Amino acid sequence: MDTGCDFNCTDVIIRKYFQASPEKKDAVKLILVSEALPENMEDYFDGKGEPRFLKNTNTVFRALGYNYRTYDDYLDNGIYLTTAIKCVKKGYLVGAETIRNCSLHLERELEEFRNRRVVMLMGDVAIKAMNYIGKRKLNERIIPAGSTYKIRSGVYESHGVRFFPSYTQTGESFGLEKQSTNDRRGCQRSTKNCTYMKELIACCGLDCENCDARIATVRNDDALREETARKWSAMNNVPEITAETINCMGCRTGGVKFAFCSDLCEIRKCVQGKGFDTCGDCEELEECRVVGAVLEHAPGAKENLMAERGEKRV
């Protein structure tokens, strides 16, 4: 993890804190980027007990049904918590130069998580930092200009990673009964964003985010479409599968779907017919012949289904 900083910005209290790199970096798929460090570092995510930053974040995830308590709980479930600014804000605002400087460190930090799929940007500072990264690295603005309440409902995806702008959850007043309407909406929006990751698990338990068809669609990669079509056509002895047919955003997400997934998959038809989210909701999962072939050849699919079943029963 990045441990060096040569900047000495004047609108922050210099701390330059870089948390330890987690052991299971490849398991991290969701990254939540808040604004800046707390004045008291015992309140940071990795502080002892239930520090304020973590307590506030727990409130967001608990509203979704996830009973996380510790920093390690998040890491164990593929979620990494960090801040865009590695120092403490002196006032409410932080200058553009400071955000740009710190975005260099945030960029290196995010690059460590090569399997990241969702980045939640909690607050204006996090949004601006990510846009600096996008302009510098990809020559594109990832999140459009505008007030958070106007842009938070949009879909922002770049190179297979989806970005969600929202409100900060680490402020002193977060969670209080008299919090502002915007804060409450921010919390609600944040919990809805997290469901996106769950929706990438197909009805059968396969992980759509690792599917070549979805990757080719998200990246608009015609070479990968050609390769996937050749592989699937030979595997299934279906010459009708061509590069033009390789377009899919996932079994349970909105958007275009591969023809087999949308029209022919008996597993998906069964799940939808019973009103379930996935096969994990069905009590007949262990004996089911319909999904059995998938689970036999893809053990990870069953693990995904059992994990989702466990979360719903907590």
GUNUSE-852338 format. One record per atom (N, C-alpha, C): x, y, z. Coordinates in steps of 0.001 Angstrom, whole numbers, plus 524288, in hexadecimal, padded with zeros to 5 digits. Layout:
<pts>
XYZ ...
</pts>
This chain:
<pts>
8034E7FB5280000 800008000080000 8036B804D780000 80181808EC7FD79 8044380DEA7FD30 8056180FF1802B5 80A388115F803C9 80B988134080907 80E7481873808ED 80F3381AAC8043D 8122981F80803EF 80F07823F08019C 80FD9828B1803A8 80D3A82D4880198 810DE831EF80226 81210834767FDC5 8159A838F37FDD5 812AF83E227FDFC 80D7383DE37FDEE 80A60842AC7FE00 809958449B80399 80964849B080434 8082684C138093F 803EF8503580856 7FF3484E6080794 7FACC851BD80644 7F9608552D80AEC 7F7A6859E0809C7 7F6CD85DBA80DF6 7F13E85DB68101A 7ED9185B3680D62 7E82785B4D80F44 7E6948565A81222 7EA708533B813B6 7E96E84E8B816D8 7ED5584E4081B56 7EBD484B5D81F53 7EF7384A1E82390 7F27F84550821D8 7F784845D582147 7FABA841B481EFE 7FACE83CCF8227A 7F91A8387582033 7F96B8335D822D8 7FC1582F5181F5D 7FAA082F6581A62 7FCDF82BC18168E 7FC798261881870 7F7AB8248F8198C 7F6C581F3D81B87 7F53381BA081711 7F80E817508168A 7F6E0813648129A 7F61880E3181567 7F14780C4A81568 7F0268077D8184C 7F2E6802CD815E2 7F3687FEB381901 7F6267FA0181746 7F3427F76C812C3 7F6387F55480F22 7F3F87F29080AB1 7F1B27ED5980C80 7ECC67EC2980B39 7EA737E73580CF4 7ECF57E28580A52 7ECDF7DE2180CF0 7EF477D96180ADF 7EC6C7D75D80608 7E7337D7888062B 7E41C7D557801E4 7E25F7D9B27FE29 7E6247DC3C7FBBD 7E4E77E0997F843 7E1AC7DEE27F38B 7E2BC7DA297F18F 7DFF87D8627ECE8 7DA437D72C7EDFF 7D8D67D6A97F2F5 7D3657D58A7F45A 7D01C7DA847F4AF 7D29F7DF027F4A9 7CFC97E3F97F52E 7CD2A7E55B7F006 7C8077E61E7F037 7C50B7E7867EB8F 7C2387ECBA7EC23 7C1347EE4B7F0F1 7BE9B7F34E7F1E1 7C22B7F6C37F528 7C3067FB8B7F36B 7C63A7FF467F657 7C2E38040A7F797 7C2D08057D7FC7A 7BFDA80A047FE3B 7C3B180E527FFA8 7C37C812A07FCBF 7C728816F47FD7B 7C45981B7C80025 7C5C881C99804F4 7C39B82110807C6 7C71B825CF806E5 7C64482A03809E3 7C8EE82EE1808A1 7CE6A82F5880AEB 7CEE482FD481011 7D400830F28126C 7D46B82E57817C1 7D92382E6A819EB 7DA1282C0181F04 7D72782EEE82357 7D5DF82C3D8279A 7D39382EE082C22 7D7D4831A982F3F 7D64B8357F8326D 7DA238381B835C4 7DCA58343E83984 7D97C830DA83BB3 7DB6B82CD483F41 7DBD9827B783C37 7E092825D583B74 7E158821268383F 7DEE081C4283A92 7DD6A81C7A83F81 7DA9181811841CA 7D5218178583F6B 7D35381BA883CB4 7CE3A81B8183A25 7CE7D8195A8349D 7D34181830832A9 7D3CB8165382D4A 7D1D2810B382CD8 7D0F080F0282803 7CEB2809DF82701 7D17980575829D9 7D6AC8059C829DD 7D9A68014A82C23 7DB0780234831DE 7D85E805EE83466 7D93D806DF839F3 7D7288026F83D4C 7D861802798423D 7D6C57FE50845CE 7D0F17FEB684704 7CEA17FA3284829 7C9227FA218499D 7C5A57FB6D844F9 7C1F67FF0B845C1 7BE8F800E184191 7BF47806C384103 7C3738086083E4A 7C48C80DF283DA1 7C025810AC83AB0 7BFE8815D683B1B 7BB8F818CA838D7 7BAEB817DE83303 7BF3B8180F8300D 7BED08173482A66 7BC4D811E98294A 7BDDF80DF282C43 7BBD0808B482B60 7B62C8084F82D3D 7B50480AC48319A 7AFAF80A9F833B0 7ABDE80CF182FC4 7AD4C8116282D68 7A9EF813D082985 7A94281056824BD 7AD8680DF88230F 7AD5180A7F81E85 7AA11805A981FB8 7AA80803B082473 7A7527FF398260B 7A17F8007782591 7A0168054E826CC 79AA1806ED82663 798A980661820CE 79BED807F581D12 79A7F8079D8178E 799B2801E7815F7 79D6D7FE9F81735 79D247F92C81582 799137F6158188B 7982B7F78781D6D 794367F4D482086 78ECA7F5C581E3F 78DFE7FA6C81C12 788FB7FBA1819A1 787F57F825814EE 78C257F619812A8 78BB57F29380E35 78B377ECE280FE4 78C4C7EBD0814D3 78BE87E680816C7 791137E3E3817F5 7955F7E6E6817B9 79A847E4C6818E4 79C117E65A81E68 79CE67E284821B0 79E107E39C8272C 7A3F27E3CD82823 7A6A47E73E82546 7AC3D7E7D48260D 7AD3A7EB0F82AF6 7B1787E9AA82DC1 7B2BF7EC7583291 7B84E7EE908328C 7BBED7EB9D8305C 7C16E7ED13830A9 7C3A57EE2482B3A 7C8317F0A782B39 7CAEF7F1B582650 7CC1B7EC968237A 7CD907E89882671 7CEB47E38282418 7C9D67E103821BD 7C5387E218823EB 7C0657E00C821A8 7BFCB7E1E981C05 7C1117E6D981B20 7C0A87E8FD815D0 7C4A77E66C81236 7C97C7E5FE81408 7CD8B7E393810CC 7CC337DDE480F92 7CA1F7DB198136C 7C8B47D59D812A4 7C4617D50280E9D 7C1617D92280DCC 7BD1E7D8F880A01 7BE5D7DC0380508 7C3717DD0080429 7C51F7DF5C7FF42 7C4307E5287FED2 7C3F37E7E680356 7C2F57ED8C8035A 7C7847F055805F4 7C9917F44080358 7CDF77F7518055D 7CC2D7FCE280660 7CD7A7FEEC80AF5 7CBE68042880C96 7D0A0807BD80CC8 7D03880C5780A6E 7D4A080FF680A6C 7D2A281589809E2 7D6388194480989 7D4D681EC2808BA 7D7EA820F780423 7D5BD82503801BB 7D86D8278B7FD61 7DCEF82AED7FF4E 7DC3B82D8A803BC 7E038830F0805FF 7E2DB82E1080A82 7E7FA82DE280A79 7EAE882AF580E6D 7EC9D82E6C812F8 7EA19832EA8137A 7EB068368B817C4 7E5BF83854819E5 7E5D283BE781DB4 7E10D83DC882038 7DF908431A81DFA 7DAA1843BD81C90 7D8DC848CD81A8E 7D90684CEB81EE8 7DAED8519C81D94 7DADD855E38215E 7D57785866821B1 7D2C78588581D4A 7CD9685AD581D1C 7C9F785767819FC 7C57C8598C8187D 7C19F85678815A1 7C391855108102A 7C660858BF80DA6 7C817857FA80847 7CDD985688807F7 7CF4085401803B6 7D4B4852C280286 7D5CE854BF7FD06 7DA3A8574A7FC47 7DB888598F7F73F 7DC82855847F302 7DBE2857467EE1D 7DC8F853C87E9A4 7E20E851837E969 7E5F4854B57EABA 7EB5B852C67EA7C 7EC3E84E587EE55 7EA0F84ECB7F2FC 7EAA784AAE7F6E9 7E80A845A77F512 7E35B846297F2F1 7E095841837F105 7E3A583F027EC90 7E5AA842417E913 7E8C0840307E4B1 7EDA783D707E6AE 7F04983FBE7EA7B 7F4F683D457ECB0 7F3AA837F57EF11 7EF87837E27F228 7EE26832FF7F4D4 7EC0582EE67F110 7E9E7830AE7ECA0 7E7DC82CE57E8DD 7EC308296F7E6AC 7F0F582B4A7E6B2 7F561828117E4FC 7F60F823637E893 7F572824527EDB3 7F5E38200A7F17A 7F13081C707F121 7EC8781EBE7F077 7E7D381B897F002 7E81C818157EB2D 7EA2281A287E6E9 7EAAD817167E222 7EE17812497E30E 7F2988130E7E595 7F60F80EA07E6A8 7F37E80AC57EA67 7F07C80CDB7EE09 7EDCC809787F1C9 7E9B98060F7EF0F 7E69D808637EBA7 7E28F805747E8F2 7E4DD801617E544 7E94C802947E2E8 7EBBE7FEF97DF37 7ED527F9DB7E1C7 7EDF17F9D97E6D8 7EF5B7F5017E990 7EAF87F1017E957 7E62B7F2D97E877 7E1A67EF5B7E887 7DFEA7EE5F7E2E9 7E27C7EAB77E06C 7E1C17E9E47DACF 7DC6E7E7937D980 7D9AE7E55C7DD5B 7D48B7E3147DC65 7D0197E69C7DE2B 7D13C7EB907DF17 7CD1C7EF267E0C8 7C9137EFAE7DC6C 7C4327EFE27DE0B 7BFF57F0577DA48 7BC567F4EA7DB81 7BC1A7F6767E077 7B8BE7FAC57E20B 7BBCC7FE7B7E581 7BB7C8038C7E45F 7BDF5807897E7A5 7B9BB80B6E7E936 7B8E080BDD7EE49 7B51280F947F055 7B7F48147A7F212 7B654818E57F000 7B8EF81DDD7F104 7B58E821067F4C1 7B72A8210A7F9AA 7B3F28233F7FDD1 7B56E828E87FEE7 7B2F682C797FC0A 7B3ED832047FCE4 7B6CE834947F864 7B682839C07F831 7B8BA83CBD7F3DA 7BE9C83BFA7F33D 7C16283BA67F798 7C71883B107F74A 7C883835ED7F497 7C5CC831C67F600 7C6D182CAF7F38F 7C57C82CD87EDC0 7C12D82F5E7EC6B 7BF8F82FCF7E6EB 7C3A6832D17E3C8 7C56E8373A7E5E7 7C95383A6B7E325 7CE828377E7E292 7D013834B57E6AD 7D4F3831BB7E664 7D4AA82D9C7E21B 7D02882AF47E1A9 7CF9D826ED7DDA8 7CFA7829577D832 7CD7A82DF67D7AE 7CD9D8308E7D294 7D3278322D7D10F 7D64F833C47D4DC 7DBC9834E67D3AE 7DE8C82FFC7D1B8 7DD6582B957D438 7DFC1826A17D290 7DDFF825507CD02 7D8ED825EA7CBFA 7D6DE824BA7C6D0 7D948828167C28D 7D9D382D1C7C391 7DC1F830AA7BFAC 7E1D982F617BEBA 7E49882E277C2F3 7EA3682D297C28F 7EB4D827EA7BFF4 7E84F824057C14E 7E97B81EB77BF86 7E68F81D2C7BA8F 7E1AD81EDE7BA22 7DE5D81D1D7B5D5 7DCB8821827B236 7DE438264C7B39A 7DCB582ADE7B09A 7D6C282B577B045 7D43482A2B7B49A 7CE8382A927B4C9 7CCBC82C2A7BA3F 7C85482EC27BA76 7C5EF8302D7BF68 7C22982BCC7C0D3 7C3188292C7C52A 7BFF68249E7C68E 7BA8E8262A7C87A 7BA4E82A247CBC5 7B55682C057CDD7 7B44B8317A7CBA0 7AFBF8327B7C962 7AEAA8379D7C711 7AE3683BDE7CB3A 7AED1840B37C98E 7AE3D845147CD22 7A88D8458E7CECB 7A7C9847997D382 7A2748485E7D55F 7A1F0847057DB15 79DB0848CE7DD72 79CA38479B7E2E8 79BB3841C87E394 79D5083FBB7E807 79CDB83A1E7E8F2 79741838417E868 7937E83B567EA49 78E0F839967EA12 78C1D839107E473 78EB983BC47E0C4 78D3283B777DB4D 78FD2836F67D86E 79498835A97D9FD 79799831C67D702 7979182C5C7D975 795A582BE17DE4B 79646826E67E115 79307822747DED0 78F25823B47DB94 78BEE81F937D940 78E1681DAA7D40A 792488200B7D229 7947581E8B7CD22 7979B819877CD5E 798DC817817C8C3 79C16812C77C84E 7A15C8146B7C617 7A57A813957C917 7AABE8153E7C77E 7AE5F810797C7B6 7B01780ED97C330 7B35280A1E7C2DA 7B7F880B327BF55 7BC85809567C0ED 7C13C80A217BDE0 7C4CA805637BE6C 7C615802FF7BA0C 7C9B27FE917B9E4 7C8387FA497BDCB 7C3337F8F07BDE7 7C1647F4A37C121 7C0797F5ED7C6CF 7C1247FAE07C84D 7C03A7FC8A7CDB7 7BBA9800557CDC5 7B8097FF8A7D163 7B394803057D1D2 7B45A806B77D671 7B30980BA47D592 7B3E280FAD7D982 7AEAB811FA7DB42 7AE24812A37E071 7A964814CC7E2A5 7AAAF819A47E5E7 7A90981E427E42F 7A9C0822EC7E76D 7A572823337EB83 7A6DF824A17F04A 7A2FF825097F476 7A4D98290D7F871 7A262829277FCF1 7A3C982CCD80113 7A78082A35804ED 7AAA882D5E80790 7AE5882B3780B53 7AB82828D480FF7 7AD9082493811E0 7AB32821E48165C 7AE9B8224D81B3A 7B2B48257A81B02 7B661825A381F6D 7B60D82AAE82297 7B24A82E0F82166 7B1D1832F782443 7B00683233829DD 7B1038361C82D16 7AFA2835DA832A1 7A9CE835038336B 7A6988374882FFA 7A0EF8373A830D9 79E2B832A882E3A 7A11A82F6182B85 79EA282B17828B9 79BC98278382C8C 796F88260E82B24 794128225E82E57 790F2824DC832AD 7919B829F88339C 78E9B82C83837B0 7890082D57835E5 7858C82DA083997 77FFF82E0483857 77ED5832DD83520 781DF8371A83600 780CB83C0583362 7843383CD382E8D 78663838A282C71 789B283949827DE 7868183B638234E 7893383DC681F95 786818404B81B3C 783F083C56817A4 7802E83E398148F 77D8C83AE2810C6 7816A838A080CE2 7852B83BD380B2B 78917839F480774 78C5283593809B3 78DC6835F080EBD 790CF831CA8112C 78DBA82CB881146 788AA82D298128B 7857C8286E812C0 7850F825F880D5B 784498294580967 783F28273C80418 7891B824E08026B 78D61827468042D 792878252F802DF 7933D81FBF8050B 7918881F01809DD 791EB819D980C55 78EA2815E48095B 789CF81774807ED 78666813EA80517 788B2812877FFCB 78AEC816657FD2A 78D488157D7F80B 791EE811CF7F88A 794F78127B7FCA9 7999080F357FD68 7980D809827FDFF 793F18087C80107 7925E8030F801DB 7905C800A47FCCD 78DAA803CC7F999 78BCC801C17F49D 7905E8007B7F105 79467803A17F131 798F0802B27EDD3 79B667FD6D7EEDB 79B707FBC97F3CA 79DFE7F6DF7F531 79B517F22C7F2C0 796397F2A37F193 793777EE377EF51 795857ECED7E9E0 798147F0A17E752 79A2B7EFAE7E213 79DE77EB0F7E215 7A12C7EABB7E61F 7A4DE7E6617E65D 7A2067E1357E6C6 79DDF7E1047E9F5 79AF67DC337EA96 798397DAB17E587 796737DE887E282 793AF7DD717DDA8 797417DB1D7D985 79C527DB927DA1B 79FEE7D9437D654 7A0997D3637D72F 79E547D14E7DB57 79E127CBA87DC08 799457C9BE7D920 79A0F7C6557D556 795C77C4757D20F 7920F7C0FA7D527 78D9C7BFC87D2D6 789C27BC677D56A 78C237B7337D70E 78FC17B52E7D3EC 792307B0237D4F4 796CD7B0817D8B1 7987A7B54E7D9F9 79CEB7B5FC7DD7E 7A1F57B7757DAC5 7A2207B70D7D595 7A6CE7B8B47D2C7 7A7897BE997D35E 7AC707C04F7D330 7ADB87C5D07D401 7ADF87C89B7CEC1 7A9F27CBAB7CD8A 7A99D7CE427C870 7AE077D2287C789 7B0247D4537CBB9 7B42A7D84C7CAEC 7B91D7D5FD7C894 7B9BD7D0D57C8F2 7BE4C7CE417C6A4 7BD127CBB17C16A 7B8527CC827BF85 7B6BD7CA2D7BA8D 7B9027CD4E7B604 7BB4F7CA8D7B243 7BDBD7CD337ADCC 7B9D37D0677AAAC 7B4F57CE967AA65 7B1057D1807A774 7AFF57D6C87A9FF 7AF897D6D07AF28 7AE927DBC87B1DA 7B3577DF5C7B17B 7B7F07DD1E7B22D 7BCB17E04A7B1E1 7BD337E2C07AC79 7BC227DFAD7A86A 7BC707E1B97A311 7B8707E6087A232 7B3CF7E5697A493 7AFAC7E9517A3F8 7B1207EE5F7A6BA 7B2E67EDE67AB92 7B4457F27D7AEA7 7B8BB7F57B7AC1C 7BC947F2A77AA31 7C12F7F51E7A7D9 7C0827F63D7A20A 7BC2B7F45279FCC 7BB527F4B379A22 7C00E7F28F7973B 7C18F7EDCF798BC 7C6517EB45796CE 7C4DE7E74F79297 7C5687E8D478DA5 7C3E57E55D78961 7C7777E09B788F1 7CC677E13978A4C 7D0037DCCB78A16 7CE517D89878DFA 7CCBA7DA33792A3 7CAE67D6757968E 7C5B47D418794E8 7C2737D71F7924F 7BD8E7D4F47903E 7BEB67D08978C60 7C2737D174788DD 7C3E67CD76784FC 7C5EB7C88D787AA 7C9607C94E78B68 7CBAE7C4DC78E39 7C7807C1D079136 7C3FC7C4A4793DC 7BFE27C21A796E8 7BC157BF2A79361 7BABC7C18478EFF 7B72B7BEF578B4F 7B9807B9DE78946 7BE837B9EA787DA 7C10B7B51D785F5 7C1037B0E678A2B 7C2387B26978EE1 7C2797AEA779330 7BD187AC6779466 7B9377AFB9794E2 7B3FC7ADEC79643 7B1767AAD5791D4 7B2847AC6F78D02 7B04F7A9AC78886 7B25A7A41378844 7B7787A37C78912 7B9CA79E41788F7 7B81179B0878DA7 7B7DD79D6B79233 7B67B79AB279704 7B0E67988F796D4 7AD5C79B9E7947E 7A7D679A287946A 7A5F47982978F22 7A995797FB78B51 7A83E7964678603 7A3B079971783CE 7A42279E8B78481 7A0097A222782A4 7A2A57A64177F26 7A2A97A56777A05 7A5457A91977677 7A2BE7AE7C7765E 79DDB7AECB77853 79B257B3D977844 79D797B7C477C1E 7A0CA7B5E877FAA 7A3477B98C78353 7A7B47BC537807F 7A6F17C15177F86 7AAD57C48177CD4 7AC477C92378051 7B0287CBFC77E9E 7B1E17D081781B5 7AD747D4697827D 7AA057D4D377E9A 7A5AF7D89677EEF 7A1D07D72878338 7A1BE7D226784CC 79E057D067788DA 7A03E7D0EA78E5D 7A53C7D22178EC2 7A7BF7D278793E4 7A6F37D7ED7962F 7A2747D8907988E 7A11F7DD7179B43 79DC97DC0679FF9 79FBE7DD2E7A49E 79CD97DBBC7A958 79ED97DEDF7ADFD 79B3A7E0F17B118 79CAD7E3CE7B5D4 79BE67E0867BAB9 79A0A7DBB57BA19 799727D85D7BEA2 794007D6177BF0D 793AF7D1A97C198 78EC97CEBF7C228 78A987D1E57C4F6 78C187D48C7C93D 788237D70F7CC95 788667DD057CC8F 78BF37DF447C99A 78C447E4F97C949 7891F7E6DE7C49D 7882C7EBF47C473 785727EE287BFFF 788FA7EE4F7BB3F 786BA7EF327B6BD 789DE7EFA47B203 789907EADC7AE88 78C8F7EB007AA5A 78C837E6E17A678 78E417E1B17A8C7 78C357DD577A690 78DA77D8267A85E 78EDA7D49B7A3BF 7926C7D0F37A48E 793917CCED7A0B1 78E867C9D379FD4 78D7E7C83D79AFC 788847C5C67999D 787477C10679CF8 78B2F7BDC779E0C 78A277B92D7A13F 788567BAC47A6B4 78B047BEAC7A8EC 789B67C0667AE3A 784387C29B7AE87 782B77C5A77AAA7 77DA67C8517AAE3 779127C4D27A963 779E47C12B7A5AA 775757BE4C7A377 775727B86E7A46C 77A057B6187A52B 77A497B0647A523 77BDF7ADE47AA4E 77E427B0D77ADCD 780577AE887B29E 77BF17AC8B7B628 77BB77A7617B6EC 777A57A5057BA25 7784C7A67D7BFE5 77D237A7507C18B 77E1E7A8C57C6FD 77BCB7AE267C816 77CCD7B1D67C4A4 77AC87B7287C559 774D27B7307C524 772977B4197C18D 76CE27B3C27C133 76A927B1A07C643 76D197ADAC7C878 76B3C7AB3F7CD4C 76B6D7AF207D1D0 76FDD7B1C57D255 770807B5957D694 76C767B9E67D62C 76BBF7BC027D17A 767FA7C03B7D0C9 762667BE4F7D193 761577B97D7CFEA 75C1E7B7467D095 75AA17B69E7D649 75E7B7B5857D98F 75D767B4CF7DF25 75DE07B9E37E239 75F547BE247DF82 75FC17C3267E228 764987C3B37E580 7689D7C0A37E45E 76D757C0CC7E764 771517C49B7E4E1 7756C7C5E47E7D4 779CE7C8DE7E5AB 77DA27C5317E2FF 77EFE7C0ED7E5B4 782977BCFD7E3AF 780DB7B79A7E586 783997B3A97E3C2 782857AE597E587 7839C7ADB47EB61 786BA7B1387ED83 787E87B0FC7F312 783247B1C57F67A 77EF37B3FE7F44D 77A267B4CF7F748 776C77AFE97F785 7781F7AC027F473 774D37A75D7F3EC 776887A3037F7A9 772D27A0C17FA63 773FE79C857FE0C 77586797807FB3A 7747F797307F62B 775BE792737F329 77B1C792BC7F09D 77E3F796A97F21B 7834A797867EF8C 786B6792A27EF7F 78724790057F3F9 78AC478B947F46D 78955787117F0CF 7844B786677EFB3 7829C781F97EC76 78125783817E6E8 781787888A7E5AF 77F8878A777E0A8 782E97889B7DC19 780677862F7D83D 7832E7845E7D3A0 783EE788C07CFA8 7809E78CB17CFE2 780E5790F57CC14 78602793F87CCB5 7873D7956E7D190 78C017986A7D287 7909A794E47D402 78F7A78FED7D4D3 7938178C447D6B1 7985078BF47D346 7978D78C047CE1E 79C0578B997CA8E 79FA7790457CB1B 79D68794DA7CBDD 7A09D799877CC94 7A3C17991F7D19F 7A1297979C7D5CF 7A3C97974C7DAE2 7A7FD793167DAFC 7A72C78EF27D7F6 7AB0078AAD7D7CB 7B01978C797D53F 7AFAE78FA57D138 7B4517914A7CE4F 7B665796A07D003 7B3737995F7D341 7B52D79E8E7D519 7B40479F047DAF4 7B77379CBF7DE2D 7B69779CDB7E3DF 7B5D87A2607E605 7B85C7A6217E39E 7B7D87AB7C7E56E 7B2457AD7B7E513 7AF417AB5A7E14C 7A9D07AD077E0B1 7A6A47AB927E57E 7A7787A6D77E767 7A49C7A5377EC1B 7A63C7A8747F0D1 7AB367A9B77F130 7AD0E7AD047F579 7AA5C7B24F7F558 7A9B97B4847F0B0 7A70E7B98C7F02A 7A1627B9257F1E9 79EC37B4E97F050 799447B4357F1BF 798A77B3757F7A3 79C257B0717F9EC 79BBF7AF6D7FF90 79D037B452802AA 7A0A67B77F800A6 7A2037BC5D80349 79D5F7C0178034B 79ABE7C07D7FEDA 796337C3F37FE8D 791CA7C1EE80207 791257BCCA80227 78D1B7BA8A80595 78E457BBCE80B3E 7933F7BB5480CBC 794C17BC7A81223 793D67C21F813A9 794F87C5BF80FFA 7943E7CB4E8110A 78E777CC8B811EA 78B107CA0580EF7 7856F7CB2180F75 783377C8FD81484 785E97C531816D2 783DC7C2C681B8B 786407C4EA8207A 789F47C8B581FD9 78C557CB1D82477 7883D7CE398277E 
</pts>
